């Protein structure tokens, strides 16, 4: 691009008063360390090299280096134990890092639990189809073990709502799409808490209905796993779409206007 072509761009920036901000040295160091974590050069649980080594490597002062580490600490990419001689430790975050801020935004906008269910209905059937197409036998085995072991155990301990929510999350995670898994992880706490509240209330007031819902859910899970094993993507999509509709009717009936903030407070 010629100087003449660039001139209007610079003139426009000057007119708006927006100067190009030069990153601080600490931000540049944090950016390089962040890239090392993303690229796997520094793995979860690794300790960062000693301060003296990093100061020499980046040619920066101790205050600058510590500011860079604080940036990463704020992003929850490293964990610093004050007074420890081992220094900062890499801590690769999961969906929980964005789950709480996302939940807070939903609370501030007055979102309802019904809003969350609509979003999940858009995600999970597609994830089921994807899982049928790209999942491994090991993935299907893990889901089946969950149904065989964790689900009955949760029913016996009256924590079926929590286990049901975990199955939904696990299914999406096994689909192999990082973005879908992240979104599902962000919504998991809201869905889990609401489902736990509903199943606990039903257990106390209508044991017969609680048991019927449990049996219905297990049959649906087993049908999904059968469809996954036969690589029937379209069938898995259709079945799980129906499952989500039924689940929504069961857990939202009479609670359609429940706010996200009401279950997270």
N, C-alpha and C positions, 0 to 999 in steps of 0.2 A: 504494500500500500504506500502511495507517494505521500510526501509532506502536504501537498495540496489537498489530498483526499482526507488526511487526518485532521486538517485544520478545522473543519466544521465540528468534528467530534470534540476536540479540545475547547472550541468556542462554546459548545453547548454545555459542557461541564463547568466552564467558567461562569456561564450565565446562571446556572442553578446553584453555584457556590459549593459544589461538591468536589472536594479535593480527593485525589487518590491517596489513601492511607497506606503508609509503609508499615508492614508488620514489624512488631518489636522483635528483638533478637530472641527473647524467650519464646515467643509464638513460633518462630522458625525452628527452634530446637524442639519444641513440643510437636511440631508437625513432622519432623524427621523421626522422632521416637514413635509417634503414632503410626507412621508408615511401616516401621519395623515390626510393630505389633500386628498390623493388618496383614503384612506379608508373611508373618509366621517366623520372622527372625527372632522375635521375642515371644515366647509362648505363655499360656496361662500357667501361673505359678512360678515363672522365672523371676529372679531378682534382677533389677537393673544393675549395670556395672557400678562400681564405687564412684563416688563423686569426683575424686581426683582423675580417674580415668575418663569420665565423661567430660569434665572441664577441659582436659587436654584434647580429647577427640573433637569437640565442638569449638575449641578456642574461646571459651566464655568464662565469666567469673562465677563464683559460687552463688551469689544472689540471683544471677540470671538463670543458672541451672535450676535452682530451687523454685524459681517462679515457673519455669517450664514444667517441672514435676507437679506443681500445684494445679496447673492447667489440666494435666492428664488425670490428676486425682479428682478434680471437679467433674470430669467426664466419666469417672469411675472406670478408667482404664488401668489405673494403678492404685494400690493400697499402701499407705504409708503408716507404719506403726511408730508413733512418737517414742523416742528414746531407744529404739531398736538399732542395733549395729548392722543389721542386715540390709537396711535401706528400703527402697520402694520395691514392691512386688507387683508383677503384672497380674491383673485380674480381669480376664475377658468377660464382659457383661453379657447378660441374656436379655430377653424381652422386658424383664422387670425394670430395666433402666428407663424405658420409655412408657411403660405401663402406667406408672403413677402420674407423670405429667399429662398423659393422654386422658386418664380418668378425671383429673382435675379440670381439664378443658371441657370434658363432657358435663361435669358438674356445673361449671360456670355457665354453660349454654343452656342448662335446664333439660338436658337430654334425658329421655326415659329409658328404662330397661328394654322396652319394646323397640326402641331405636337400635339398641345393641343386637337384639335378636334378628332384626331385618338385615343388618350388616353380616351377621354370621350365616344367615341363610344364603347370602350372595357368595360366601367364601367356601363353606364346607362341601356342598354338593360338587363343586368344581374340583376341590381337593380330592374327593373320593374318586372321581373319574381319573384324575391325574395319577393317583396312587395305584389304581388298577392297571394303568398303562406302563408305569415306570417302577413300581414298587418291587421289592425282592421277596423271595420266600421267607427270608429272615424277618422282614417287616411284618408280613402277614402272621408269622408265628408269634411275634411279640404282641400283636393286637389280640390274637387268640388266647395267649397266656393271660393277658389282662382280663379278658372276659371269663376265663376259667378260674382265675385265682383272686384277682383284686376285686372284681365286682361282687362275687358271693361273700367275700370277707367283709366288704363294706356294708352289705345288706345285714349281715349278722351283727355288725358293730353300729348300726344305725347311721352310717356315713355314706349312704348310697349316692346322695346328691353330689358330694365332692368327687367320688369315683367316676360318676357319669360325666362330669365336667372334664375330668382328666382324660377320659377316653376320647372325647371330642378333640381336645388339644393334641393328643398323641396321634390321632388319625391325620390331622392336618400337617403335623410335623413330619410324619413319615412320607407325605406326598413329595417331599424333596424340593419344594419351592420356598426359598428363604424368605421372600417377601410375604407370601401367604402365612408362613409360620410366625413371622414377626407380628403381623396384624392379629392373628389368632391369640398370640401370647399377650398382646396389649389388652385384648378384650376378656381374657381368661378370668381374671380376678372378679370382674363384675358378674360374669355369667356364673362362676362358681359360687359366689356368695348368695346370689339370688336363688339358684337351684338348691343350695343347702337350706336356705330359709324355708323354701316351699316344701321340700321333702320332710324337713323336721316338723313343720306344722301339720302336714298330712299324716305323718306317723302318729302324732298326738291326737288327731281328731278323727281320722278315717283310716284305720289300719288296713282294712280290706282293700281300699282303693290304692293305698301305698304299695301293697304287695302286687296288685294287678299291674300297676305302672312298672314296677320292677321287672316282672315277667315279660311284659310287652317290650321293654327296652332291651332285655337280653336277647329275645328272639330277633329283634331288629339288628342288633349288633352281629349276631351269628349269620344272618342273611347277608349283611354287608361283606363280611369276611369271605363267605362263599363266592360272592360276585367278584371280589378282589382276586381270589385264587384262580378263577376262570378267566381273568383278564377282561371282564365285561365292563368296560368303561362307561358305556351308555347306561347299562343296567345299574351300576353303582351310583351314577349321578341321579337317576330317576328315583331309586330307592331312598337315597339319603335326603333328597329334596322332600320326599313325602315324610320321612322321619323327622326332619326339622320342622315341618308344618305341624305335625302331631305334637312334637315336643313343645312348640310355642303355645299351642292351645292348652296344653296341660299345665305349663308353669306360669303362663301369663293370664289365665282366666281370672277376671276380677282384679287383676293387678296391672292392667294396661298402662295406667298413668303413673306407676311407681317411678320416682326419679332415681337416677344413678346416685345422687348424693345421699338419698335416704338409706341405701344399703351399704354405702362406703363410710358413713360417719361412725 
